[in-house]
Amino acid sequence: MSMDETVDYLTVAIEQKRLTHVITANPIMVMSAVDDPKYAEMMKRADLIVPDGAGVVWAAKFAGNPVTERVTGIELINRLLQQGEPRRWRVYLLGTSQDIIDSAAEKLQLQYPQVRIVGSRNGFFGPEQDDEVIDAIRAAEPDLLFVARGAETQEPWIVKYKKRLGVPLVMGVGGSFDVISGKLKRAPVLFQKLRLEWLFRLLQEPKRYKRMLALPKFVVKVLRDKENVTKPRAMP
């Protein structure tokens, strides 16, 4: 779906209180699914996967099954909150550090004053605190829950607890709160057009280089799979 179609679809789901888990997919997540069957199964249990990463859009087109357009998590957050203004939706933010999540909550509340930010909590908690976190979210009764935790815990945590949470829309948003809070800058338009947002992010956070190693593996995987599909079979 296009961005507009995605927003319309999710707006209806939220208004109907239909539990919907959205994954904003990038090449690193795709490679995790390729390497880990459990992660792949977890992704398949999502209700909607949108093409967040430019690499995913390129791969889909290269493989002959193009998506309509890129649907980034940070833009989707803003589009949904625009829809939430006249509807006075309630929003809960979960993840990253407490100072970043509080700053993101403050800025979103200023930008969308009719939306109610009903809670924010950092993402540094273990399984022994899951019940406490779930109870706090349920007590706040949000319409939307945005989650930004580590790549290895974010989506699996959502899949495990989305029914208990009872929130109409739950979406993993990765590093979006870092940008919204102002800790990190979003890549300039030129970087976006050249599909080099990953490089801009790496320049701001060099410690992410290990995660970025999945990107060349992703490209090679796409090229090889395309070659295997299109290679003519030998005659018997």
N, C-alpha and C positions, 0 to 999 in steps of 0.2 A: 504494500500500500504506500501511497505518497504520504508526506507529512500531514497534509490536510485530512486525508482519509483516516490516518492513524489517530489523529486528534478527535475526529468525529466518532470513530469507533470506541475509543476509550471514554469519551464524554458520556456516551450512552451507557457503557458498562458501569461507570461510576454512579450515574443517576439511578440505574436499576439495581444498585448494590450487588452487582455480579462480581464475585471474586476473580480478579484478573492479575496474573503475574507477568510482567513485561521484562524481557532480557534485552539489553542494549548490547548487541554482539559486535566484538572486534576480532581481529585475527588472532590475538593471544588466546581469547576464549575458545575460538575454533580449534586451535592447535591443542589446547587442553582437552577438548572433546575427542580429538583424533588420538591422542596419546592415552587417555583414561576413559575406558568404557563407562565407568560410574558417572563421570562428569558429563559424558555424552547423554546418558540416560536422564540425568538431572535436567539438562537443557531441553530435552524432548518433552519434559513435563511442564514447561512454561506454556502459558496461554498465547503469548505473542512474542516473537523475536524480531527486533527491528535492526536494520543494517546501520550500526553506529559508525564503525570504522570505514575509512576510505578504502582500505584494502579489501574489505568484504564486498563493497560495491564493485571494485575492479574485478575481483575474482568471479563474481556472479556474471558479469558481462563477458569476461574472457571465456567462461565455461559455457556460454550460450544460453544462460537462463537469467537475464538481467533483472535487477530490481528497479522499481519505478524511480526512486531517488534515495539519497542518503537521509537517514532519520537519526540525528544525533541526540544523545541523552540530554545534554544541557539545553538544547533548543526545545526538546519535547517537554522538559520541566517547565520552561517559560510559557510555552503554548498552552499547557494544561492549566497553569495558574491563571492565565488570561481567561480561560473558560471558567475557572473557579471564582473569579471576581464577582460576577453577578449572582452566582449560585451560593456564595459564601461557604465554599468548601473548607473543610478542616484538614490540616496538613501536619504530619509528624516527620521530623528529620532524624535519621539514625545513622551514626557512623563517624569516621575520622576522629580527630581530637576534639576535646570539648570547646577550646577557643575557636577553632575553625567552624564547628557546627553552630555555635552561638552566633558568630559573625554572619554566617550564611543565613541563619534564621532571621536575624535583624535586618539584613539587606533585602531579603525576599519580602518581609513584612512591610517594609517601607515602599517597595516597588509595587506590591499588590495588597494595599491596605484592607480590602474587603475580604481577602482570604484570611483565615484564622490559623496561624501557626500554633498548634495546641501542644507542642512538645518537641524537645530536641535532646538527644543523648549521644555521647561519644560511642564509638564502636569497639572500645577496648574492654571486652568482657568475654569470659569463657563460658563453657556449657553449664557450669554450676550457677550462673546468673541468668540463664535464658528465661526461666520462669518469671523472675523479677522484671526483666525487660518486657516480656510479653504482657504481663499484667499491667504495666505502666502504659503501654500502647493501647491496650484494650480499654483502659479507664479513660483515656483521652478521646476515644471514639473518632479517630480521623477517617476521612474519605480517601486520603492518599498517604502512602508511606513510601518515602524515598530512602533507600539504604545504600550507604557507601562504606563498605568494609574491604578487607583484603580479598584479592581475587580468589583465594582458595576457600574463603568462608562466606562471601557475600551471597551468591546464588544458592549454594547448598543450604544455607541457613533459611533463606526465604522459602525454598521448596519444602523444607522440613516443617516449617511452622506457619505457612500461609493460612491454613484452615483455622488454626487456633487463633491467629491474629484477627481474623474476621474483617480485614480492611478491604474495601472494594478494589482499590488499585495498589499493588506493591511493585515497585520498580527499583532495580539495582542501578545506581547512577555513577559508580566508579569515582573518578576524581572531580566530578562536577562541583562539589562543595568547595574544593580548593580554589576553583576559578570564581565561583559566585562570591566567596568570602573575600577575594582579592589577594589571597596568598600566592596564587599563580595567575599568570596572564594567559588568555586564550591565544592560540596561534593567529598571527595576522592573516588577512584574507589571502595574500599571496601564497603563504605556506599551505593554507587550506586548498587552494586551487591546484597546487603542485602535489597535493597529497603528502605533505611533509609535516603534518601536525605532530607525528611521533618524534621527529627530529627536534622540533621546537620544545616539546615536553622533555625530551632527554637533556637538552641544553639547560633547562631549568632544574631538572632533577637527575643529575648524572648517576645517582645510586640506582636508577631504574634500568641500567644497561643490561642486567641479567635477564629481566623480563623481556627486553627488546630483542634478545637473541632469537625469540620465537618468530619474529617477523621475516627474516630471510628463509627460515624453514617453511613458513607459510607460503611464500612465493614459490619456492622450489616444489612444494607439494602440489600447488595449483598447476604449475607448468607441467609437471610429470603426469598428473592425472589427466590433463587435457590431451597430452601426447598419447597416453595409453588408450584413451577413448577414441581418438581420431586415427590412430595407426591402423592401416588395413591388415586384416587377418591373412595369414599365409594360406594358400590353397592346400587342401588335404592331398 
